[in-house]
Amino acid sequence: MAQNDFNYREIITKAVCGRGRKFSEATHHIKPTNRPTSILGCWVINHKYDAAQKGENVEVTGSYDINVWFSYANNTKTEVVSQTVTFTDIIELTERDQNVLSTNMEVLAEAIQQPNTLEATIAEDGNRVAVQVEREFLVECIGETKISVACNPDGVIRTFASDDEEDEVSDEEFERLDPNFLHQEMEKN
């Protein structure tokens, strides 16, 4: 059947119409009640976030808890201080469908790099802990768009053999295989 025997139809469907990704680093300052002598550990927990379309970008807002385990009183006592911090990441949609029909799209966001501590150090003033945190998000916007599909005017459905059927070898063909074929070919080269 020739290509021009087909008619084309436009179908309106939901599809990924925009995609973006952003890696961020942030420094947060935690103020413990006691003056720290040394940092013994630092971790990030309770990560929560939400994403919404803002014009041609996506805004991801969220929060997480930073826990810092430190020693004080000349390394004679320890304490853990916890602080909830908030963040906002504006993610540019680097891939955009110019044929999108809807302006208000559904937004999906995934933290492909959960917030985690890169480094925790005692700040120069000696009273605070500077915590460097990294995070990364992937966002997708789903909206209505048009696609064109070829339609067969005869209404005949053509079927094709599946990959499994094409790869099957009969018992008769299997018996005719030469097990030394590869070995012989390698000796020739």
N, CA and C atoms as a LAMMPS dump frame, in Angstrom:
ITEM: TIMESTEP
0
ITEM: NUMBER OF ATOMS
567
ITEM: BOX BOUNDS ff ff ff
-5.0000000000000000e+02 5.0000000000000000e+02
-5.0000000000000000e+02 5.0000000000000000e+02
-5.0000000000000000e+02 5.0000000000000000e+02
ITEM: ATOMS id mol type element x y z
1 1 1 N 0.848 -1.179 0
2 1 2 C 0 0 0
3 1 3 C 0.886 1.233 0
4 2 1 N 0.627 2.129 -0.879
5 2 2 C 1.436 3.34 -1.022
6 2 3 C 1.163 4.302 0.123
7 3 1 N 2.152 5.147 0.389
8 3 2 C 2.04 6.108 1.494
9 3 3 C 0.839 7.024 1.319
10 4 1 N 0.537 7.457 0.075
11 4 2 C -0.554 8.407 -0.111
12 4 3 C -1.93 7.745 -0.099
13 5 1 N -1.996 6.406 0.122
14 5 2 C -3.281 5.731 0.281
15 5 3 C -3.849 5.975 1.679
16 6 1 N -3.076 6.561 2.552
17 6 2 C -3.51 6.799 3.924
18 6 3 C -4.077 8.206 4.067
19 7 1 N -5.065 8.332 4.891
20 7 2 C -5.546 9.642 5.317
21 7 3 C -4.909 9.933 6.665
22 8 1 N -4.832 11.184 7.03
23 8 2 C -4.265 11.552 8.316
24 8 3 C -5.344 12.184 9.174
25 9 1 N -5.319 11.853 10.453
26 9 2 C -6.265 12.416 11.404
27 9 3 C -5.467 13.083 12.52
28 10 1 N -6.017 14.143 13.057
29 10 2 C -5.416 14.778 14.227
30 10 3 C -6.133 14.263 15.454
31 11 1 N -5.351 13.873 16.441
32 11 2 C -5.889 13.375 17.702
33 11 3 C -5.4 14.299 18.804
34 12 1 N -6.306 14.68 19.678
35 12 2 C -5.926 15.47 20.852
36 12 3 C -5.707 14.486 21.994
37 13 1 N -4.537 14.575 22.615
38 13 2 C -4.183 13.634 23.674
39 13 3 C -3.359 14.337 24.742
40 14 1 N -3.246 13.694 25.892
41 14 2 C -2.358 14.211 26.941
42 14 3 C -0.976 13.62 26.727
43 15 1 N 0.017 14.467 26.87
44 15 2 C 1.403 14.032 26.679
45 15 3 C 2.325 14.931 27.49
46 16 1 N 3.576 14.503 27.642
47 16 2 C 4.577 15.352 28.284
48 16 3 C 4.879 16.484 27.306
49 17 1 N 4.563 17.693 27.716
50 17 2 C 4.711 18.873 26.85
51 17 3 C 5.85 19.783 27.297
52 18 1 N 6.476 19.473 28.41
53 18 2 C 7.595 20.263 28.9
54 18 3 C 8.394 19.46 29.904
55 19 1 N 9.711 19.685 29.906
56 19 2 C 10.576 18.937 30.82
57 19 3 C 11.733 19.837 31.217
58 20 1 N 12.152 19.726 32.469
59 20 2 C 13.292 20.499 32.949
60 20 3 C 13.986 19.783 34.09
61 21 1 N 15.216 20.21 34.363
62 21 2 C 16.02 19.576 35.409
63 21 3 C 16.899 20.646 36.029
64 22 1 N 17.08 20.556 37.355
65 22 2 C 17.93 21.549 38.017
66 22 3 C 18.646 20.92 39.206
67 23 1 N 19.945 21.187 39.274
68 23 2 C 20.787 20.803 40.403
69 23 3 C 21.045 22.059 41.217
70 24 1 N 20.886 21.971 42.543
71 24 2 C 21.082 23.144 43.407
72 24 3 C 21.969 22.794 44.588
73 25 1 N 22.724 23.778 45.015
74 25 2 C 23.472 23.704 46.27
75 25 3 C 23.082 24.914 47.104
76 26 1 N 22.953 24.709 48.394
77 26 2 C 22.589 25.802 49.299
78 26 3 C 23.389 25.655 50.588
79 27 1 N 23.672 26.793 51.226
80 27 2 C 24.334 26.784 52.532
81 27 3 C 23.346 27.305 53.563
82 28 1 N 23.124 26.519 54.601
83 28 2 C 22.217 26.887 55.687
84 28 3 C 23.039 27.07 56.964
85 29 1 N 22.651 28.038 57.783
86 29 2 C 23.343 28.284 59.046
87 29 3 C 22.45 27.843 60.197
88 30 1 N 22.993 26.941 61.007
89 30 2 C 22.279 26.385 62.158
90 30 3 C 22.907 26.975 63.415
91 31 1 N 22.066 27.483 64.312
92 31 2 C 22.568 28.098 65.557
93 31 3 C 22.233 27.195 66.738
94 32 1 N 23.2 26.418 67.233
95 32 2 C 22.959 25.583 68.416
96 32 3 C 22.964 26.424 69.702
97 33 1 N 22.418 25.858 70.754
98 33 2 C 22.371 26.572 72.037
99 33 3 C 23.749 26.665 72.684
100 34 1 N 24.609 25.683 72.411
101 34 2 C 25.97 25.69 72.955
102 34 3 C 26.966 25.937 71.829
103 35 1 N 28.073 26.578 72.178
104 35 2 C 29.117 26.889 71.181
105 35 3 C 29.821 25.586 70.793
106 36 1 N 29.76 25.198 69.487
107 36 2 C 30.345 23.912 69.08
108 36 3 C 31.875 23.925 69.085
109 37 1 N 32.437 22.778 69.484
110 37 2 C 33.885 22.586 69.428
111 37 3 C 34.266 21.844 68.149
112 38 1 N 33.488 20.801 67.817
113 38 2 C 33.735 20.056 66.585
114 38 3 C 32.424 19.454 66.087
115 39 1 N 32.37 19.189 64.79
116 39 2 C 31.19 18.585 64.166
117 39 3 C 31.415 17.083 64.12
118 40 1 N 30.452 16.32 64.629
119 40 2 C 30.573 14.864 64.663
120 40 3 C 29.745 14.191 63.57
121 41 1 N 28.759 14.889 63.071
122 41 2 C 27.931 14.321 62.005
123 41 3 C 26.84 15.286 61.604
124 42 1 N 26.312 15.08 60.388
125 42 2 C 25.237 15.942 59.908
126 42 3 C 24.421 15.154 58.886
127 43 1 N 23.098 15.228 58.979
128 43 2 C 22.25 14.516 58.038
129 43 3 C 20.968 15.295 57.788
130 44 1 N 20.334 14.991 56.658
131 44 2 C 19.1 15.661 56.246
132 44 3 C 17.982 14.616 56.224
133 45 1 N 16.834 14.95 56.841
134 45 2 C 15.69 14.035 56.875
135 45 3 C 14.397 14.821 56.62
136 46 1 N 13.318 14.092 56.494
137 46 2 C 11.959 14.658 56.369
138 46 3 C 11.809 15.618 55.186
139 47 1 N 12.3 15.203 54.045
140 47 2 C 12.207 16.035 52.846
141 47 3 C 10.777 15.997 52.302
142 48 1 N 10.19 17.179 52.107
143 48 2 C 8.847 17.319 51.546
144 48 3 C 8.908 18.412 50.486
145 49 1 N 8.154 18.223 49.383
146 49 2 C 8.16 19.247 48.339
147 49 3 C 6.877 19.183 47.533
148 50 1 N 6.613 20.275 46.84
149 50 2 C 5.462 20.395 45.957
150 50 3 C 5.908 21.213 44.75
151 51 1 N 5.272 20.979 43.605
152 51 2 C 5.658 21.691 42.391
153 51 3 C 4.432 22.277 41.72
154 52 1 N 4.596 23.462 41.125
155 52 2 C 3.5 24.128 40.413
156 52 3 C 4.074 24.885 39.227
157 53 1 N 3.27 24.975 38.184
158 53 2 C 3.667 25.732 37.006
159 53 3 C 3.58 27.215 37.322
160 54 1 N 4.629 27.946 36.976
161 54 2 C 4.677 29.398 37.147
162 54 3 C 5.119 29.992 35.818
163 55 1 N 4.141 30.389 34.987
164 55 2 C 4.464 30.897 33.66
165 55 3 C 5.071 29.805 32.815
166 56 1 N 6.274 30.059 32.297
167 56 2 C 6.956 29.069 31.466
168 56 3 C 7.957 28.235 32.256
169 57 1 N 7.926 28.356 33.58
170 57 2 C 8.819 27.595 34.457
171 57 3 C 8 26.77 35.44
172 58 1 N 8.702 25.968 36.228
173 58 2 C 8.081 25.214 37.319
174 58 3 C 8.759 25.642 38.611
175 59 1 N 7.953 25.897 39.636
176 59 2 C 8.474 26.284 40.945
177 59 3 C 8.306 25.106 41.892
178 60 1 N 9.425 24.641 42.434
179 60 2 C 9.417 23.566 43.424
180 60 3 C 9.69 24.202 44.776
181 61 1 N 8.747 24.052 45.703
182 61 2 C 8.929 24.562 47.068
183 61 3 C 8.904 23.382 48.027
184 62 1 N 9.683 23.483 49.076
185 62 2 C 9.716 22.372 50.021
186 62 3 C 10.473 22.711 51.28
187 63 1 N 10.682 21.658 52.062
188 63 2 C 11.409 21.812 53.326
189 63 3 C 12.094 20.496 53.676
190 64 1 N 13.066 20.586 54.567
191 64 2 C 13.715 19.407 55.133
192 64 3 C 14.318 19.797 56.467
193 65 1 N 14.585 18.786 57.284
194 65 2 C 15.2 18.993 58.597
195 65 3 C 16.688 18.692 58.487
196 66 1 N 17.495 19.596 59.032
197 66 2 C 18.942 19.373 59.115
198 66 3 C 19.264 19.065 60.565
199 67 1 N 19.921 17.941 60.793
200 67 2 C 20.345 17.538 62.13
201 67 3 C 21.873 17.583 62.188
202 68 1 N 22.398 18.301 63.169
203 68 2 C 23.844 18.413 63.342
204 68 3 C 24.209 17.853 64.712
205 69 1 N 25.091 16.857 64.703
206 69 2 C 25.612 16.284 65.941
207 69 3 C 26.98 16.927 66.161
208 70 1 N 27.159 17.55 67.305
209 70 2 C 28.406 18.273 67.564
210 70 3 C 28.833 18.088 69.01
211 71 1 N 30.108 18.37 69.237
212 71 2 C 30.618 18.368 70.616
213 71 3 C 30.776 19.817 71.054
214 72 1 N 30.738 20.016 72.375
215 72 2 C 30.941 21.353 72.922
216 72 3 C 31.642 21.211 74.273
217 73 1 N 31.937 22.31 74.911
218 73 2 C 32.662 22.336 76.191
219 73 3 C 33.982 21.581 76.053
220 74 1 N 34.767 21.999 75.041
221 74 2 C 36.09 21.399 74.776
222 74 3 C 36.016 19.88 74.578
223 75 1 N 35.052 19.452 73.76
224 75 2 C 34.865 18.039 73.406
225 75 3 C 34.528 17.144 74.596
226 76 1 N 33.865 17.69 75.614
227 76 2 C 33.494 16.86 76.77
228 76 3 C 32.017 16.464 76.745
229 77 1 N 31.199 17.149 75.941
230 77 2 C 29.77 16.843 75.852
231 77 3 C 29.335 16.886 74.389
232 78 1 N 28.215 16.183 74.102
233 78 2 C 27.678 16.212 72.734
234 78 3 C 26.208 16.578 72.761
235 79 1 N 25.752 17.021 71.599
236 79 2 C 24.348 17.42 71.469
237 79 3 C 23.973 17.321 69.986
238 80 1 N 22.682 17.141 69.741
239 80 2 C 22.165 17.179 68.374
240 80 3 C 21.203 18.356 68.284
241 81 1 N 21.414 19.219 67.29
242 81 2 C 20.507 20.332 67.05
243 81 3 C 19.806 20.062 65.721
244 82 1 N 18.51 20.349 65.691
245 82 2 C 17.727 20.13 64.482
246 82 3 C 17.047 21.435 64.078
247 83 1 N 17.03 21.697 62.771
248 83 2 C 16.375 22.9 62.28
249 83 3 C 15.699 22.58 60.946
250 84 1 N 14.459 23.04 60.802
251 84 2 C 13.741 22.883 59.539
252 84 3 C 14.038 24.075 58.655
253 85 1 N 14.438 23.808 57.407
254 85 2 C 14.716 24.87 56.452
255 85 3 C 13.778 24.714 55.257
256 86 1 N 13.48 25.819 54.622
257 86 2 C 12.622 25.804 53.439
258 86 3 C 13.443 26.212 52.221
259 87 1 N 12.957 25.828 51.04
260 87 2 C 13.656 26.186 49.812
261 87 3 C 12.647 26.394 48.687
262 88 1 N 13.08 27.121 47.679
263 88 2 C 12.319 27.315 46.448
264 88 3 C 13.286 27.221 45.289
265 89 1 N 13.007 26.313 44.354
266 89 2 C 13.813 26.165 43.142
267 89 3 C 12.938 26.498 41.943
268 90 1 N 13.381 27.423 41.109
269 90 2 C 12.71 27.739 39.847
270 90 3 C 13.402 26.919 38.764
271 91 1 N 12.633 26.045 38.103
272 91 2 C 13.201 25.149 37.108
273 91 3 C 12.697 25.548 35.724
274 92 1 N 13.633 25.897 34.86
275 92 2 C 13.301 26.276 33.487
276 92 3 C 12.978 25.015 32.686
277 93 1 N 11.921 25.095 31.876
278 93 2 C 11.566 23.975 31.007
279 93 3 C 12.443 24.055 29.759
280 94 1 N 13.425 23.18 29.674
281 94 2 C 14.348 23.217 28.552
282 94 3 C 13.773 22.513 27.328
283 95 1 N 12.858 21.594 27.528
284 95 2 C 12.173 20.925 26.425
285 95 3 C 10.711 21.352 26.494
286 96 1 N 10.213 21.967 25.405
287 96 2 C 8.836 22.463 25.388
288 96 3 C 8.158 22.088 24.086
289 97 1 N 6.908 21.646 24.182
290 97 2 C 6.085 21.369 23.012
291 97 3 C 5.409 22.678 22.611
292 98 1 N 5.69 23.153 21.406
293 98 2 C 5.114 24.419 20.954
294 98 3 C 3.654 24.266 20.529
295 99 1 N 3.163 23.033 20.411
296 99 2 C 1.786 22.79 19.984
297 99 3 C 0.859 22.479 21.147
298 100 1 N 1.294 22.76 22.362
299 100 2 C 0.466 22.46 23.517
300 100 3 C -0.821 23.289 23.453
301 101 1 N -1.943 22.639 23.761
302 101 2 C -3.234 23.313 23.676
303 101 3 C -3.66 23.931 24.999
304 102 1 N -3.242 23.341 26.105
305 102 2 C -3.668 23.822 27.419
306 102 3 C -2.586 24.706 28.028
307 103 1 N -3.017 25.735 28.718
308 103 2 C -2.046 26.603 29.392
309 103 3 C -1.815 26.15 30.828
310 104 1 N -2.789 25.503 31.416
311 104 2 C -2.667 25.009 32.781
312 104 3 C -2.374 23.513 32.719
313 105 1 N -1.113 23.145 32.942
314 105 2 C -0.693 21.753 32.808
315 105 3 C -0.505 21.086 34.164
316 106 1 N -0.631 19.778 34.172
317 106 2 C -0.341 18.976 35.358
318 106 3 C 1.177 18.893 35.493
319 107 1 N 1.693 19.071 36.708
320 107 2 C 3.142 19.074 36.926
321 107 3 C 3.537 17.87 37.773
322 108 1 N 4.515 17.13 37.278
323 108 2 C 5.095 16.015 38.025
324 108 3 C 6.533 16.39 38.366
325 109 1 N 6.907 16.204 39.619
326 109 2 C 8.278 16.512 40.053
327 109 3 C 8.854 15.299 40.763
328 110 1 N 10.129 15.045 40.498
329 110 2 C 10.815 13.931 41.139
330 110 3 C 12.171 14.409 41.637
331 111 1 N 12.455 14.102 42.893
332 111 2 C 13.773 14.442 43.448
333 111 3 C 14.727 13.333 43.025
334 112 1 N 15.515 13.594 41.978
335 112 2 C 16.451 12.561 41.535
336 112 3 C 17.721 12.556 42.383
337 113 1 N 17.929 13.614 43.134
338 113 2 C 18.984 13.67 44.153
339 113 3 C 18.34 14.246 45.406
340 114 1 N 18.017 13.367 46.367
341 114 2 C 17.434 13.838 47.62
342 114 3 C 18.426 14.786 48.298
343 115 1 N 17.918 15.776 49.042
344 115 2 C 18.845 16.68 49.733
345 115 3 C 19.786 15.899 50.653
346 116 1 N 21.072 16.165 50.529
347 116 2 C 22.035 15.531 51.422
348 116 3 C 23.171 16.501 51.724
349 117 1 N 23.841 16.248 52.805
350 117 2 C 24.902 17.136 53.285
351 117 3 C 26.185 16.909 52.506
352 118 1 N 26.757 17.993 52.003
353 118 2 C 28.08 17.934 51.385
354 118 3 C 29.164 18.171 52.428
355 119 1 N 28.91 19.199 53.289
356 119 2 C 29.897 19.558 54.297
357 119 3 C 29.218 20.344 55.413
358 120 1 N 29.666 20.111 56.626
359 120 2 C 29.203 20.887 57.782
360 120 3 C 30.447 21.39 58.52
361 121 1 N 30.531 22.707 58.671
362 121 2 C 31.7 23.306 59.318
363 121 3 C 31.243 24.353 60.323
364 122 1 N 32.09 24.616 61.286
365 122 2 C 31.806 25.674 62.26
366 122 3 C 32.093 27.009 61.577
367 123 1 N 31.127 27.912 61.613
368 123 2 C 31.269 29.214 60.961
369 123 3 C 32.358 30.028 61.647
370 124 1 N 32.819 31.074 60.949
371 124 2 C 33.921 31.901 61.466
372 124 3 C 33.612 32.527 62.819
373 125 1 N 32.331 32.869 63.058
374 125 2 C 32.005 33.482 64.353
375 125 3 C 32.027 32.471 65.489
376 126 1 N 32.113 31.165 65.169
377 126 2 C 32.225 30.117 66.191
378 126 3 C 30.917 29.739 66.854
379 127 1 N 29.813 30.46 66.595
380 127 2 C 28.532 30.186 67.246
381 127 3 C 27.554 29.424 66.351
382 128 1 N 27.852 29.343 65.054
383 128 2 C 26.926 28.712 64.116
384 128 3 C 27.633 27.603 63.343
385 129 1 N 26.8 26.734 62.749
386 129 2 C 27.309 25.672 61.891
387 129 3 C 26.813 25.959 60.477
388 130 1 N 27.731 26.006 59.514
389 130 2 C 27.378 26.2 58.106
390 130 3 C 27.254 24.824 57.465
391 131 1 N 26.073 24.544 56.917
392 131 2 C 25.803 23.235 56.315
393 131 3 C 25.539 23.426 54.826
394 132 1 N 26.347 22.785 53.996
395 132 2 C 26.14 22.81 52.554
396 132 3 C 25.299 21.587 52.162
397 133 1 N 24.208 21.859 51.438
398 133 2 C 23.277 20.803 51.035
399 133 3 C 23.124 20.84 49.521
400 134 1 N 23.065 19.663 48.898
401 134 2 C 22.793 19.565 47.465
402 134 3 C 21.472 18.839 47.246
403 135 1 N 20.805 19.166 46.11
404 135 2 C 19.553 18.507 45.73
405 135 3 C 19.385 18.662 44.221
406 136 1 N 18.574 17.789 43.62
407 136 2 C 18.328 17.878 42.184
408 136 3 C 16.922 17.387 41.889
409 137 1 N 16.236 18.133 41.004
410 137 2 C 14.864 17.802 40.631
411 137 3 C 14.725 17.651 39.127
412 138 1 N 13.837 16.746 38.734
413 138 2 C 13.393 16.586 37.358
414 138 3 C 11.9 16.868 37.363
415 139 1 N 11.447 17.747 36.466
416 139 2 C 10.024 18.085 36.388
417 139 3 C 9.512 17.823 34.979
418 140 1 N 8.245 17.423 34.898
419 140 2 C 7.566 17.22 33.622
420 140 3 C 6.198 17.872 33.702
421 141 1 N 5.817 18.542 32.621
422 141 2 C 4.498 19.151 32.524
423 141 3 C 3.686 18.35 31.514
424 142 1 N 2.492 17.949 31.94
425 142 2 C 1.62 17.149 31.097
426 142 3 C 0.431 17.998 30.7
427 143 1 N 0.213 18.088 29.395
428 143 2 C -0.888 18.896 28.89
429 143 3 C -1.468 18.287 27.628
430 144 1 N -2.479 18.939 27.097
431 144 2 C -3.113 18.461 25.873
432 144 3 C -2.346 18.973 24.66
433 145 1 N -2.155 18.087 23.682
434 145 2 C -1.463 18.436 22.451
435 145 3 C -2.094 17.661 21.302
436 146 1 N -1.778 18.057 20.068
437 146 2 C -2.291 17.373 18.879
438 146 3 C -1.204 16.497 18.29
439 147 1 N -1.607 15.297 17.853
440 147 2 C -0.71 14.445 17.093
441 147 3 C -1.436 14.026 15.827
442 148 1 N -0.703 13.78 14.763
443 148 2 C -1.285 13.312 13.51
444 148 3 C -0.984 11.834 13.36
445 149 1 N -2.012 11.071 12.968
446 149 2 C -1.84 9.635 12.776
447 149 3 C -2.345 9.265 11.396
448 150 1 N -1.702 8.265 10.786
449 150 2 C -2.116 7.784 9.473
450 150 3 C -3.268 6.805 9.655
451 151 1 N -4.309 6.958 8.819
452 151 2 C -5.472 6.08 8.869
453 151 3 C -5.583 5.349 7.54
454 152 1 N -5.872 4.069 7.579
455 152 2 C -6.05 3.274 6.38
456 152 3 C -7.497 3.394 5.931
457 153 1 N -7.765 3.974 4.764
458 153 2 C -9.153 4.184 4.33
459 153 3 C -9.888 2.877 4.04
460 154 1 N -9.152 1.794 3.772
461 154 2 C -9.796 0.511 3.485
462 154 3 C -10.246 -0.197 4.762
463 155 1 N -9.755 0.252 5.885
464 155 2 C -10.122 -0.37 7.155
465 155 3 C -9.453 -1.712 7.378
466 156 1 N -8.479 -2.057 6.556
467 156 2 C -7.784 -3.339 6.68
468 156 3 C -6.683 -3.195 7.724
469 157 1 N -6.67 -4.106 8.63
470 157 2 C -5.642 -4.1 9.671
471 157 3 C -4.557 -5.07 9.246
472 158 1 N -3.355 -4.561 9.126
473 158 2 C -2.237 -5.419 8.768
474 158 3 C -1.585 -5.905 10.049
475 159 1 N -1.247 -7.174 10.088
476 159 2 C -0.568 -7.74 11.25
477 159 3 C 0.849 -8.102 10.858
478 160 1 N 1.699 -8.046 11.797
479 160 2 C 3.094 -8.375 11.585
480 160 3 C 3.465 -9.461 12.572
481 161 1 N 4.386 -10.329 12.157
482 161 2 C 4.844 -11.39 13.047
483 161 3 C 5.574 -10.772 14.224
484 162 1 N 5.385 -11.352 15.374
485 162 2 C 6.089 -10.826 16.548
486 162 3 C 7.553 -11.213 16.47
487 163 1 N 8.364 -10.55 17.235
488 163 2 C 9.799 -10.848 17.256
489 163 3 C 10.059 -12.292 17.651
490 164 1 N 9.235 -12.818 18.59
491 164 2 C 9.423 -14.185 19.051
492 164 3 C 9.212 -15.177 17.907
493 165 1 N 8.19 -14.952 17.071
494 165 2 C 7.895 -15.861 15.977
495 165 3 C 9.001 -15.834 14.936
496 166 1 N 9.58 -14.672 14.662
497 166 2 C 10.63 -14.569 13.661
498 166 3 C 11.912 -15.246 14.122
499 167 1 N 12.167 -15.305 15.405
500 167 2 C 13.412 -15.842 15.923
501 167 3 C 13.349 -17.339 16.214
502 168 1 N 12.196 -17.966 16.072
503 168 2 C 12.084 -19.383 16.39
504 168 3 C 12.812 -20.224 15.358
505 169 1 N 13.478 -21.277 15.814
506 169 2 C 14.206 -22.2 14.957
507 169 3 C 13.545 -23.56 15.094
508 170 1 N 13.24 -24.172 13.945
509 170 2 C 12.596 -25.494 13.991
510 170 3 C 13.628 -26.539 14.379
511 171 1 N 13.146 -27.703 14.797
512 171 2 C 14.051 -28.802 15.167
513 171 3 C 14.907 -29.227 13.982
514 172 1 N 14.313 -29.214 12.787
515 172 2 C 15.044 -29.589 11.587
516 172 3 C 16.178 -28.602 11.304
517 173 1 N 15.906 -27.286 11.425
518 173 2 C 16.941 -26.279 11.209
519 173 3 C 18.039 -26.386 12.261
520 174 1 N 17.639 -26.702 13.49
521 174 2 C 18.594 -26.828 14.584
522 174 3 C 19.553 -27.988 14.316
523 175 1 N 19.056 -29.116 13.785
524 175 2 C 19.888 -30.275 13.502
525 175 3 C 20.92 -29.976 12.414
526 176 1 N 20.605 -29.063 11.475
527 176 2 C 21.507 -28.736 10.377
528 176 3 C 22.606 -27.751 10.785
529 177 1 N 22.542 -27.171 11.972
530 177 2 C 23.564 -26.213 12.396
531 177 3 C 24.913 -26.9 12.564
532 178 1 N 25.979 -26.253 12.11
533 178 2 C 27.333 -26.767 12.254
534 178 3 C 27.935 -26.182 13.521
535 179 1 N 28.151 -26.989 14.558
536 179 2 C 28.673 -26.457 15.833
537 179 3 C 30.096 -25.904 15.709
538 180 1 N 30.822 -26.25 14.657
539 180 2 C 32.195 -25.767 14.479
540 180 3 C 32.283 -24.554 13.557
541 181 1 N 31.149 -24.017 13.142
542 181 2 C 31.129 -22.915 12.188
543 181 3 C 31.94 -21.714 12.683
544 182 1 N 31.681 -21.25 13.877
545 182 2 C 32.398 -20.078 14.388
546 182 3 C 33.89 -20.35 14.527
547 183 1 N 34.227 -21.545 14.975
548 183 2 C 35.63 -21.913 15.149
549 183 3 C 36.34 -21.899 13.797
550 184 1 N 35.695 -22.455 12.755
551 184 2 C 36.281 -22.484 11.413
552 184 3 C 36.449 -21.073 10.853
553 185 1 N 35.46 -20.203 11.075
554 185 2 C 35.53 -18.83 10.572
555 185 3 C 36.66 -18.051 11.252
556 186 1 N 36.848 -18.297 12.536
557 186 2 C 37.903 -17.588 13.258
558 186 3 C 39.278 -18.02 12.776
559 187 1 N 39.446 -19.315 12.414
560 187 2 C 40.736 -19.793 11.915
561 187 3 C 41.064 -19.175 10.553
562 188 1 N 40.035 -18.896 9.734
563 188 2 C 40.254 -18.288 8.428
564 188 3 C 40.815 -16.885 8.571
565 189 1 N 40.365 -16.157 9.586
566 189 2 C 40.785 -14.766 9.773
567 189 3 C 42.08 -14.745 10.534
